[in-house]
């Protein structure tokens, strides 16, 4: 069989490649000859993936709960993959920045639009029973979500709003002591840190602090302002960053709020979350007013932050009842 010019050219290129590395091309061709063809299930480790659900109870809906949270963490990993590309790009452009932020918005759109699985996709009685076997674990303990926040904005924006002015020039370590989510995992009665929070800090604090230091000048807010100061056209980028702000700080927390109201709120007594988190004050966006990009919003928009969404959700839930 005669080789085509294209095949000969590729063989020549391979020979140059392996020679430059001091490798024997024939040995690599032997490996190619003996290797099996790749399959879909091997490539994505499908059998392993499908074996990663280990319910703690016999209630069928617990498996739904586990799988949805695993899907969530995979979307978070995708988002962090984009964050890293933006922050570490050697010659970042507005176009590249914008394209990657659009991807992040697509991931969060998929998350927020699918969260009805958590709101209506499980039997309430089953959930209220199997959740007790999860103590003190909580979705609050998603380290990847906190990393997305750190990549998205100046670290001071993640500090409890009552402390931002006071700590504006403090070290990241000092600011971290007052990061907003620590106040969402306190015991309802005593105000002390929950075991959930203590576990979370022990596992992730060093990673969070390191990432925060690495992203001082490469978080989205800082990069946007650098491009704006250079005179670049950032109008489309600004639109996408506003979407990030709404997805991460309003739509996603509100999705959880809907689920908490659906499963945990009783009249007149509220059921505590598994990690003891104060979800009634922690989840509604209007209380925390986490805003990544205040320079992209009007005063009126920030004053009304999250109010309309919460009211519309409560109305929807009441109509269902």
C-alpha contacts under 8 A as a table, 3 or more apart, distances in Angstrom:
res1	aa1	res2	aa2	distance
3	X	6	X	7.95
3	X	7	X	5.92
3	X	8	X	6.26
4	X	7	X	5.25
4	X	8	X	6.32
5	X	8	X	5.07
5	X	9	X	6.05
6	X	9	X	5.10
6	X	10	X	6.30
7	X	10	X	5.13
7	X	11	X	6.21
8	X	11	X	5.11
8	X	12	X	6.15
9	X	12	X	5.07
9	X	13	X	6.24
10	X	13	X	5.00
10	X	14	X	6.14
11	X	14	X	5.04
11	X	15	X	6.13
12	X	15	X	5.07
12	X	16	X	6.31
13	X	16	X	5.11
13	X	17	X	6.17
14	X	17	X	4.96
14	X	18	X	6.20
14	X	25	X	7.27
15	X	18	X	5.40
15	X	19	X	5.93
15	X	25	X	6.13
16	X	19	X	5.16
16	X	20	X	6.05
17	X	20	X	5.33
17	X	21	X	6.60
18	X	21	X	5.07
18	X	22	X	6.13
18	X	23	X	4.87
18	X	24	X	6.34
18	X	25	X	5.71
19	X	22	X	4.93
19	X	23	X	5.67
19	X	24	X	7.02
19	X	25	X	7.60
20	X	23	X	7.59
24	X	27	X	5.65
24	X	28	X	7.03
25	X	28	X	5.23
25	X	29	X	6.32
26	X	29	X	4.97
26	X	30	X	6.24
27	X	30	X	5.06
27	X	31	X	6.44
28	X	31	X	4.99
28	X	32	X	6.33
29	X	32	X	4.95
29	X	33	X	6.08
30	X	33	X	4.95
30	X	34	X	6.26
31	X	34	X	5.34
31	X	35	X	5.95
32	X	35	X	5.30
38	X	42	X	7.01
38	X	43	X	6.86
39	X	42	X	5.36
39	X	43	X	6.12
40	X	43	X	5.19
40	X	44	X	6.44
41	X	44	X	5.62
41	X	45	X	5.70
41	X	46	X	4.88
41	X	47	X	7.10
42	X	45	X	4.86
42	X	46	X	6.51
43	X	46	X	7.78
45	X	48	X	5.46
45	X	49	X	6.18
46	X	49	X	4.97
46	X	50	X	6.10
47	X	50	X	5.27
47	X	51	X	6.28
48	X	51	X	5.15
48	X	52	X	6.62
49	X	52	X	5.59
50	X	53	X	7.03
51	X	54	X	7.88
53	X	63	X	6.67
53	X	66	X	6.49
53	X	67	X	6.85
54	X	63	X	7.65
55	X	58	X	7.30
55	X	62	X	6.19
55	X	63	X	6.02
55	X	66	X	7.52
56	X	130	X	7.65
56	X	133	X	6.56
56	X	134	X	7.75
57	X	62	X	7.35
57	X	130	X	6.11
57	X	133	X	7.28
59	X	62	X	5.80
59	X	126	X	6.29
59	X	130	X	6.71
60	X	63	X	6.00
60	X	64	X	7.60
61	X	64	X	5.14
61	X	65	X	6.52
61	X	122	X	5.76
61	X	123	X	7.10
61	X	126	X	6.74
61	X	127	X	7.20
62	X	65	X	4.96
62	X	66	X	6.30
62	X	126	X	7.83
62	X	127	X	7.15
62	X	130	X	6.64
63	X	66	X	5.09
63	X	67	X	6.14
64	X	67	X	5.27
64	X	68	X	6.10
64	X	122	X	7.55
65	X	68	X	5.48
65	X	69	X	6.44
65	X	118	X	7.23
65	X	122	X	7.98
66	X	69	X	5.36
66	X	70	X	6.29
67	X	70	X	5.01
67	X	71	X	6.16
68	X	71	X	5.03
68	X	72	X	6.17
68	X	117	X	7.82
68	X	118	X	7.86
69	X	72	X	4.88
69	X	73	X	6.31
70	X	73	X	5.18
70	X	74	X	6.40
71	X	74	X	5.14
71	X	75	X	6.43
72	X	75	X	5.21
72	X	76	X	6.30
72	X	111	X	6.84
73	X	76	X	4.87
73	X	77	X	6.16
73	X	142	X	7.85
73	X	144	X	7.25
74	X	77	X	4.95
74	X	78	X	6.30
75	X	78	X	4.98
75	X	79	X	6.26
75	X	107	X	6.02
75	X	108	X	7.64
75	X	111	X	7.62
76	X	79	X	5.00
76	X	80	X	6.22
76	X	107	X	7.97
76	X	144	X	6.12
76	X	145	X	6.43
76	X	148	X	7.61
77	X	80	X	5.07
77	X	81	X	6.11
77	X	144	X	6.96
78	X	81	X	5.00
78	X	82	X	6.55
78	X	104	X	7.69
78	X	107	X	7.58
79	X	82	X	5.21
79	X	83	X	6.28
79	X	103	X	7.65
79	X	104	X	5.20
79	X	107	X	6.97
79	X	148	X	7.23
80	X	83	X	4.75
80	X	84	X	6.10
80	X	144	X	7.61
80	X	147	X	7.56
80	X	148	X	6.17
81	X	84	X	5.32
81	X	85	X	6.44
82	X	85	X	5.10
82	X	86	X	6.33
82	X	100	X	5.74
82	X	101	X	7.41
82	X	103	X	7.50
82	X	104	X	6.95
83	X	86	X	5.25
83	X	87	X	6.19
83	X	100	X	7.72
83	X	148	X	7.53
83	X	151	X	6.47
83	X	152	X	7.97
84	X	87	X	5.17
84	X	88	X	5.85
85	X	88	X	5.46
85	X	89	X	5.70
85	X	100	X	7.98
86	X	89	X	5.53
86	X	92	X	7.01
86	X	96	X	7.60
86	X	97	X	5.92
86	X	100	X	7.14
87	X	215	X	7.44
87	X	218	X	5.17
87	X	219	X	6.80
89	X	92	X	5.26
92	X	96	X	6.62
92	X	97	X	6.92
93	X	96	X	5.30
93	X	97	X	6.15
94	X	97	X	5.04
94	X	98	X	5.96
94	X	227	X	7.22
94	X	232	X	7.56
94	X	233	X	7.84
94	X	234	X	6.94
94	X	237	X	7.26
95	X	98	X	5.17
95	X	99	X	6.13
96	X	99	X	5.16
96	X	100	X	6.30
97	X	100	X	5.42
97	X	101	X	6.27
97	X	237	X	7.58
98	X	101	X	5.13
98	X	102	X	6.16
98	X	236	X	7.25
98	X	237	X	5.10
98	X	240	X	7.05
99	X	102	X	5.14
99	X	103	X	6.55
100	X	103	X	5.03
100	X	104	X	6.50
101	X	104	X	5.02
101	X	105	X	6.29
101	X	237	X	7.97
101	X	240	X	6.50
101	X	241	X	7.18
101	X	244	X	7.74
102	X	105	X	5.04
102	X	106	X	6.25
102	X	240	X	6.32
103	X	106	X	5.00
103	X	107	X	6.38
104	X	107	X	5.10
104	X	108	X	6.33
104	X	244	X	7.63
105	X	108	X	5.11
105	X	109	X	5.93
105	X	240	X	7.56
105	X	243	X	6.78
105	X	244	X	6.06
105	X	247	X	7.37
106	X	109	X	5.00
106	X	110	X	6.28
107	X	110	X	5.21
107	X	111	X	6.37
108	X	111	X	4.85
108	X	112	X	6.03
108	X	247	X	6.31
108	X	248	X	7.61
108	X	252	X	7.82
109	X	112	X	5.29
109	X	113	X	5.97
109	X	247	X	7.35
110	X	113	X	5.41
110	X	114	X	6.04
111	X	114	X	5.31
111	X	115	X	6.19
111	X	252	X	7.79
112	X	115	X	5.35
112	X	247	X	7.73
112	X	251	X	6.54
112	X	252	X	5.89
112	X	255	X	6.54
113	X	116	X	7.06
114	X	117	X	6.17
115	X	118	X	5.40
115	X	119	X	6.62
115	X	255	X	6.40
116	X	119	X	4.67
116	X	120	X	5.66
116	X	121	X	6.62
117	X	120	X	5.68
117	X	121	X	4.24
117	X	122	X	7.28
118	X	121	X	5.49
118	X	122	X	6.72
118	X	259	X	6.19
119	X	122	X	7.41
119	X	258	X	6.57
119	X	259	X	4.58
119	X	262	X	6.48
119	X	263	X	7.94
120	X	123	X	7.63
122	X	126	X	7.37
122	X	127	X	6.77
123	X	126	X	5.35
123	X	127	X	6.26
124	X	127	X	5.12
124	X	128	X	6.16
124	X	263	X	6.15
125	X	128	X	5.30
125	X	129	X	6.40
126	X	129	X	5.26
126	X	130	X	6.14
127	X	130	X	5.38
127	X	131	X	5.75
127	X	263	X	7.64
128	X	131	X	5.60
128	X	132	X	7.10
128	X	263	X	7.25
129	X	132	X	5.85
129	X	133	X	7.79
130	X	133	X	5.55
130	X	134	X	7.31
131	X	134	X	5.32
131	X	135	X	7.40
131	X	274	X	6.80
132	X	135	X	5.94
132	X	274	X	6.90
134	X	137	X	5.59
134	X	138	X	7.77
134	X	274	X	6.78
135	X	138	X	7.64
135	X	274	X	5.35
135	X	275	X	6.32
136	X	195	X	6.87
136	X	196	X	5.70
136	X	274	X	5.69
136	X	275	X	4.66
136	X	276	X	7.61
137	X	141	X	7.36
137	X	196	X	6.29
137	X	274	X	6.51
137	X	275	X	5.68
138	X	141	X	5.69
138	X	196	X	7.01
138	X	273	X	7.86
138	X	274	X	6.01
138	X	275	X	5.13
139	X	142	X	5.82
140	X	275	X	7.81
140	X	277	X	7.95
141	X	196	X	7.37
141	X	197	X	7.65
141	X	200	X	5.83
142	X	145	X	5.58
142	X	146	X	6.93
143	X	146	X	5.26
143	X	147	X	6.36
143	X	200	X	7.90
143	X	204	X	6.69
144	X	147	X	4.96
144	X	148	X	6.32
145	X	148	X	5.15
145	X	149	X	6.51
146	X	149	X	5.08
146	X	150	X	6.36
146	X	208	X	7.78
147	X	150	X	5.00
147	X	151	X	6.22
147	X	208	X	6.71
147	X	211	X	7.51
148	X	151	X	5.12
148	X	152	X	6.10
149	X	152	X	5.10
149	X	153	X	6.58
149	X	158	X	7.73
149	X	248	X	7.95
150	X	153	X	5.97
150	X	154	X	7.27
150	X	155	X	6.24
150	X	158	X	7.83
150	X	208	X	7.78
150	X	211	X	7.29
150	X	212	X	6.00
150	X	215	X	7.44
150	X	219	X	7.27
151	X	211	X	7.91
151	X	212	X	7.59
151	X	215	X	6.31
151	X	218	X	7.73
151	X	219	X	4.82
151	X	220	X	6.51
152	X	219	X	5.38
152	X	220	X	4.82
152	X	221	X	6.54
152	X	292	X	6.95
153	X	157	X	6.73
153	X	219	X	5.45
153	X	220	X	5.61
153	X	221	X	4.93
153	X	222	X	7.24
153	X	292	X	5.28
153	X	293	X	7.25
154	X	157	X	5.72
154	X	158	X	7.68
154	X	216	X	6.79
154	X	219	X	6.54
154	X	220	X	8.00
154	X	221	X	6.24
154	X	222	X	6.84
154	X	292	X	7.50
155	X	158	X	5.51
155	X	159	X	7.19
155	X	172	X	7.59
155	X	212	X	6.68
155	X	216	X	7.55
156	X	159	X	5.31
156	X	164	X	6.32
156	X	167	X	7.74
156	X	168	X	6.46
156	X	175	X	7.07
157	X	161	X	7.92
157	X	164	X	7.41
157	X	290	X	7.07
157	X	291	X	6.96
157	X	292	X	6.26
158	X	179	X	5.71
158	X	180	X	5.94
158	X	290	X	7.00
159	X	163	X	6.66
159	X	164	X	5.93
159	X	175	X	6.51
159	X	176	X	7.24
159	X	178	X	5.61
159	X	179	X	4.19
159	X	180	X	5.11
160	X	163	X	5.56
160	X	164	X	6.50
160	X	178	X	5.92
160	X	179	X	5.64
160	X	180	X	4.35
160	X	288	X	7.80
161	X	164	X	5.38
161	X	180	X	7.69
161	X	288	X	7.46
161	X	289	X	7.87
162	X	165	X	7.59
163	X	166	X	5.35
163	X	167	X	6.06
163	X	178	X	7.25
164	X	167	X	5.27
164	X	168	X	5.69
165	X	168	X	5.30
166	X	169	X	7.89
167	X	170	X	4.95
167	X	174	X	7.68
167	X	175	X	6.27
170	X	174	X	6.08
170	X	175	X	6.40
171	X	174	X	5.21
171	X	175	X	6.25
172	X	175	X	4.95
172	X	176	X	5.94
172	X	209	X	7.11
172	X	212	X	7.41
172	X	213	X	7.33
173	X	176	X	5.10
173	X	177	X	6.77
173	X	209	X	6.98
174	X	177	X	5.53
174	X	178	X	7.49
175	X	178	X	5.54
175	X	179	X	6.52
176	X	179	X	4.99
176	X	209	X	7.68
178	X	182	X	7.08
179	X	182	X	6.02
179	X	183	X	7.86
180	X	183	X	5.83
180	X	184	X	7.27
180	X	288	X	7.80
181	X	184	X	5.03
181	X	185	X	6.93
181	X	282	X	7.79
182	X	185	X	5.64
182	X	186	X	7.32
182	X	193	X	7.81
182	X	197	X	7.01
183	X	186	X	5.98
183	X	282	X	7.73
184	X	277	X	5.65
184	X	278	X	5.45
184	X	279	X	6.92
184	X	281	X	7.40
184	X	282	X	5.02
185	X	193	X	6.31
185	X	194	X	5.92
185	X	196	X	7.15
185	X	197	X	5.80
185	X	275	X	7.40
185	X	276	X	6.55
185	X	277	X	4.27
185	X	278	X	6.16
186	X	190	X	7.86
186	X	191	X	5.17
186	X	192	X	5.28
186	X	193	X	4.60
186	X	194	X	5.30
186	X	197	X	7.74
186	X	276	X	6.92
186	X	277	X	5.97
186	X	278	X	6.61
187	X	190	X	5.57
187	X	191	X	4.90
187	X	192	X	5.39
187	X	193	X	6.24
187	X	194	X	5.69
187	X	276	X	5.92
187	X	277	X	6.86
187	X	278	X	7.36
188	X	191	X	5.88
188	X	276	X	7.20
188	X	277	X	7.57
188	X	278	X	6.30
193	X	196	X	8.00
193	X	197	X	6.13
193	X	198	X	6.73
194	X	197	X	5.24
194	X	198	X	6.37
194	X	275	X	7.15
194	X	276	X	6.54
194	X	277	X	7.68
195	X	198	X	4.98
195	X	199	X	6.05
195	X	275	X	7.50
196	X	199	X	5.37
196	X	200	X	6.24
196	X	275	X	5.35
196	X	276	X	7.55
197	X	200	X	4.98
197	X	201	X	6.12
198	X	201	X	5.30
198	X	202	X	6.16
199	X	202	X	5.22
199	X	203	X	6.29
200	X	203	X	5.33
200	X	204	X	6.07
200	X	205	X	7.67
201	X	204	X	5.37
201	X	205	X	4.92
202	X	205	X	6.15
203	X	206	X	7.83
204	X	207	X	5.28
204	X	208	X	6.11
205	X	208	X	5.13
205	X	209	X	6.17
206	X	209	X	5.24
206	X	210	X	6.14
207	X	210	X	5.19
207	X	211	X	6.10
208	X	211	X	5.19
208	X	212	X	6.04
209	X	212	X	5.08
209	X	213	X	6.29
210	X	213	X	5.27
210	X	214	X	6.29
211	X	214	X	4.99
211	X	215	X	6.12
212	X	215	X	5.19
212	X	216	X	6.29
213	X	216	X	5.47
214	X	217	X	7.68
214	X	218	X	7.45
215	X	218	X	4.64
215	X	219	X	4.96
216	X	219	X	6.29
216	X	222	X	7.56
217	X	222	X	5.54
217	X	223	X	6.82
218	X	222	X	6.05
218	X	223	X	5.66
219	X	222	X	5.45
219	X	223	X	6.17
220	X	223	X	5.16
220	X	224	X	5.98
221	X	224	X	5.23
221	X	225	X	6.32
221	X	292	X	7.28
221	X	293	X	6.49
222	X	225	X	5.26
222	X	226	X	6.23
223	X	226	X	5.01
223	X	227	X	6.31
224	X	227	X	5.25
224	X	228	X	6.11
224	X	234	X	7.52
224	X	237	X	7.88
224	X	238	X	7.93
225	X	228	X	4.91
225	X	229	X	5.99
226	X	229	X	5.19
226	X	230	X	6.34
227	X	230	X	5.09
227	X	231	X	6.64
227	X	232	X	5.54
227	X	233	X	7.99
227	X	234	X	7.17
228	X	231	X	5.35
228	X	232	X	5.59
228	X	233	X	7.17
228	X	234	X	6.33
229	X	232	X	7.51
233	X	236	X	7.90
234	X	237	X	5.06
234	X	238	X	5.93
235	X	238	X	5.14
235	X	239	X	6.47
236	X	239	X	5.11
236	X	240	X	6.43
237	X	240	X	5.14
237	X	241	X	6.16
238	X	241	X	5.08
238	X	242	X	6.21
238	X	296	X	7.04
239	X	242	X	5.23
239	X	243	X	6.54
240	X	243	X	5.04
240	X	244	X	6.41
241	X	244	X	4.89
241	X	245	X	6.23
241	X	293	X	7.67
242	X	245	X	4.99
242	X	246	X	6.33
242	X	293	X	7.35
242	X	296	X	6.97
243	X	246	X	5.12
243	X	247	X	5.99
244	X	247	X	5.12
244	X	248	X	5.93
245	X	248	X	5.56
245	X	249	X	5.64
245	X	250	X	7.42
245	X	291	X	6.38
245	X	292	X	5.89
245	X	293	X	7.08
246	X	249	X	5.40
246	X	250	X	4.96
246	X	251	X	6.00
247	X	250	X	5.74
247	X	251	X	4.73
247	X	252	X	5.76
248	X	251	X	6.40
248	X	252	X	5.48
248	X	253	X	7.22
249	X	252	X	6.57
249	X	253	X	6.37
249	X	285	X	6.63
249	X	289	X	7.89
249	X	290	X	5.92
249	X	291	X	6.76
250	X	253	X	5.64
250	X	254	X	5.83
250	X	284	X	7.96
250	X	285	X	5.50
250	X	306	X	5.98
250	X	309	X	7.89
251	X	254	X	5.09
251	X	255	X	6.07
252	X	255	X	5.10
252	X	256	X	6.65
253	X	256	X	5.19
253	X	257	X	6.17
253	X	283	X	5.49
253	X	284	X	6.75
253	X	285	X	6.87
254	X	257	X	4.66
254	X	258	X	6.11
254	X	283	X	6.64
254	X	284	X	6.17
254	X	285	X	6.99
254	X	309	X	7.60
254	X	310	X	7.01
255	X	258	X	5.20
255	X	259	X	6.49
256	X	259	X	5.00
256	X	260	X	6.07
256	X	283	X	7.11
257	X	260	X	4.98
257	X	261	X	6.06
257	X	279	X	7.59
257	X	280	X	7.99
257	X	283	X	5.68
257	X	284	X	6.46
258	X	261	X	5.21
258	X	262	X	6.07
258	X	313	X	6.81
258	X	314	X	7.83
258	X	317	X	7.90
259	X	262	X	4.98
259	X	263	X	6.16
259	X	264	X	7.97
260	X	263	X	5.33
260	X	264	X	5.13
260	X	265	X	6.73
260	X	279	X	7.59
261	X	264	X	5.53
261	X	265	X	4.86
262	X	265	X	6.58
262	X	317	X	7.46
264	X	270	X	6.10
264	X	271	X	4.82
264	X	272	X	6.96
264	X	273	X	7.32
265	X	269	X	7.01
265	X	270	X	4.55
265	X	271	X	5.91
266	X	269	X	5.14
266	X	270	X	5.04
266	X	271	X	6.88
267	X	270	X	7.00
272	X	276	X	5.84
272	X	277	X	7.22
272	X	278	X	7.54
273	X	276	X	5.08
273	X	277	X	5.74
273	X	278	X	7.46
273	X	279	X	7.05
274	X	277	X	7.45
277	X	282	X	7.78
278	X	281	X	5.88
278	X	282	X	5.83
279	X	282	X	4.72
279	X	283	X	5.33
280	X	283	X	6.26
280	X	284	X	7.05
281	X	284	X	6.43
281	X	287	X	6.47
282	X	287	X	7.21
282	X	288	X	6.94
283	X	287	X	7.92
283	X	288	X	7.94
284	X	287	X	5.89
284	X	288	X	7.26
284	X	306	X	7.44
284	X	310	X	6.93
285	X	288	X	5.55
285	X	289	X	5.62
285	X	290	X	7.14
285	X	305	X	6.86
285	X	306	X	5.02
285	X	307	X	7.49
285	X	310	X	7.90
286	X	289	X	5.43
286	X	304	X	7.48
286	X	305	X	5.61
286	X	306	X	4.90
286	X	307	X	5.64
289	X	302	X	7.78
289	X	305	X	6.40
289	X	306	X	7.76
291	X	294	X	6.03
291	X	302	X	7.92
293	X	296	X	5.55
293	X	297	X	7.25
294	X	297	X	5.42
294	X	298	X	7.81
294	X	302	X	7.56
295	X	298	X	7.83
297	X	301	X	6.10
297	X	302	X	6.53
298	X	301	X	5.17
298	X	302	X	6.35
299	X	302	X	5.19
299	X	303	X	6.08
300	X	303	X	5.05
300	X	304	X	6.23
301	X	304	X	5.24
301	X	305	X	6.02
302	X	305	X	4.86
304	X	307	X	5.63
304	X	308	X	7.47
305	X	308	X	7.83
306	X	309	X	5.40
306	X	310	X	6.32
307	X	310	X	5.39
307	X	311	X	6.29
308	X	311	X	5.29
308	X	312	X	6.16
309	X	312	X	5.23
309	X	313	X	6.22
310	X	313	X	5.19
310	X	314	X	6.22
311	X	314	X	5.23
311	X	315	X	6.20
312	X	315	X	5.14
312	X	316	X	6.23
313	X	316	X	5.02
313	X	317	X	6.18
314	X	317	X	5.13
314	X	318	X	6.14
315	X	318	X	5.19
315	X	319	X	6.23
316	X	319	X	5.16
316	X	320	X	6.39
317	X	320	X	5.11
317	X	321	X	6.42
318	X	321	X	5.12
